[in-house]
Amino acid sequence: MNEPQGEPVPPVDLPAEIDLGRHRDYEGRLEARWLRRGFLTLLFVFIVAALANVFGQAAATDTASGAAGSLSVKAPSRVRGGLTYQGEFVISAARDLGAPTLVLDRGWVDQTTVNTVQPEPAGSTTDAEGNLKLRFPPLSAGRTLVVYVEFQANPINVGSHDADVSLDDADERIATIERTQLDFP
């Protein structure tokens, strides 16, 4: 092939705004490099912590029992704002329970949306402290009732909340589980 013959092409003049030392060689901007690297390292650490479940949703199971029955709760103790999560409450009757009632501390429902409760309780109310009471039909000795509650944490609900759960038979306390829930933004 024939190469074009002629004079060499003159170098292109750079626009007046371009300073090769600053824009190509980072002269006077080395601190910005370290600031950017530090920010990316911090972001990486945050992502690894999230993958390690530091910010929530792994469910923990707690159990308590009394002479009349037992209660088990499986729910996350750390949640993020906007997160939809499930609480599983297992009631086991050692004797006949005339009015098995789950009492959820105010921390379960304060700035948290309760989407569904399955099976539907026979009745629900709140007490003077704002605790949610879910009453279910009578439960015979040896029977088990599993209640699923779907919650959604509101993004403005940040901090630590008491999330205790109790099992009552009418006005008689059978079992109590003390829990704390930590909500992240």
N, C-alpha and C positions, 0 to 999 in steps of 0.2 A: 504494500500500500504506500501511497505517496503521502508524506506528511506535508501539511501546508508550509510553504516557505514564506518567510517574511520576517518582520521585526517582532521581537518578543513583546508580549502583552504587558503594559505598565501596571504596577500594583494599584488596586482600587483604593481610593481615599476613603477613610472611615468617616461616618457622620460625626459631627462636632460633639454630640452627646456621649460618644463612646470613648472611654479612657481604658486602654488595654491593661494598664497596671491594676486598675480597680476592678474592672468587669471580667477580665480573663484570669488575672493572676491573684485576685483577692487581696491586693495590697490595702492595708488599713481595715480589713474586714475579717481578720482571723478570729476575733472574739465571737462574731456571728456564727462562724463555723462550729465553735464549741457550744454555743447556746443551742443551735439546731440539733447537734448530736445529743446534748443533754435532754432536750425535749423529746426526741425520738426514743431515748433510753427510758425515760419516765413513762412514755406511752407503752413501750414494750413491757415494762414491769407491770403496769396496770392491766394489760391484756392477759399476761400470764397469771396474775392474781385472779382475774375473772374466770379463766379456764380452770383454775384450781378450786373454784367454788367458794372463794373468800366472800363474794357478794351475794351468795344465796342460792336457794332453791333446792338444795339436797334435803330430802326429808329425814327427820329424826323421829324415832319412836320412843314414847314414854308410856309407862304403865303404872297404875295404882290399883290397889284392891282393898276391899273391906269384907266384913262378914257376909254382907248381902250380895256382893257381886264385885266385878272389876271393870275398869275403864282403861282403854288403850287409845293413845292419840298418835297419829302419824301425820306430821306436817313439817314444813320447813321452819327453822327458827330464824333465818335471815332471808329477807326478800327485797327485791328491787321495785321501785316505783313503776306502775303500769303492768307489773307481772301478774298473770293469772295463775293461781296455784290451788291445790286441793288439800283439804284436811279430811283425814279418815278417822272416825271415832267408832271404836268397837266397845259395845256394852255387853258384858256377859253376866247373866243373872245366876247367883248361887241359890237364891230363893225367889219366890214370886215377887215381882215388882209391879205394884198397882199403877204407878204413874212415873215411869222412868223419865227423868228430865236431865238434859245436858245443860249445864250452866257455863257459858262462854264469857270470860272476862271481857271488859270493855275494850281491851287492846285488840281483840279479834275483829271488832266491828268499827272502831273509831277511825274515821278516814279510810275505811276499807269497804269495798262493795261486796255484798253477799249475792252472788249470782244465782246459785241453786242450792237446794237442800234435798237430798234423796236418801231415804224415802221422806215424803212430806211429813212434818210433825203434826200431831193431832191439834196442837196449839203452840203459839209462841207469844212471848211477852218480854218485858224488861223489868228488872227490879229497881230499887231506889238508887243503886250505884251505877246504873246504866248497863249492867250485865245482861246478855241475851240468854233467855231461857227457852229451850226447845223441849216440849213435852211430847212423848210418844205413847202409843197405846200400851196396855199392860203387857208384861213380858213374863212368861212362865219360867220357873226354875229350870236351869240347864240350857236355856235358849240364849242365842246371841243375836244382837241387833247391830248391823254395820251401817253407819250414817256417813254419807259423803257430802261435804260442803265445799262448794267452789267459791273462792275469794278472788278479789282483784285489789292489789295495793294501789292506792292513789299516790301519784308522784309527790304530792305535798306532805305526805305522811312520813316524816323522817325522824329517826331516833329509836330509842328503846321503849318497848311497851310491855306491860304485864299481859300475858296470854295464858292465864291459868284456866283450867277446865275442871269442872266438878260433875259428878254423877249424883243426882238426888232421887229419892223415891218420895214424891210429894214434898214434904218439908224435912225429911230425914236425909242428912248428908251421908253418902255411902263411900265415895272415894274422891280425892282431889289430886290433880297433877299441877305442880307449879312450873310454869314455863315463862320464858322471856322471848320476845320477838324483836329483832333488830331490823328496821326498815331503812334501806339506802335510797337516795334520790334517783 
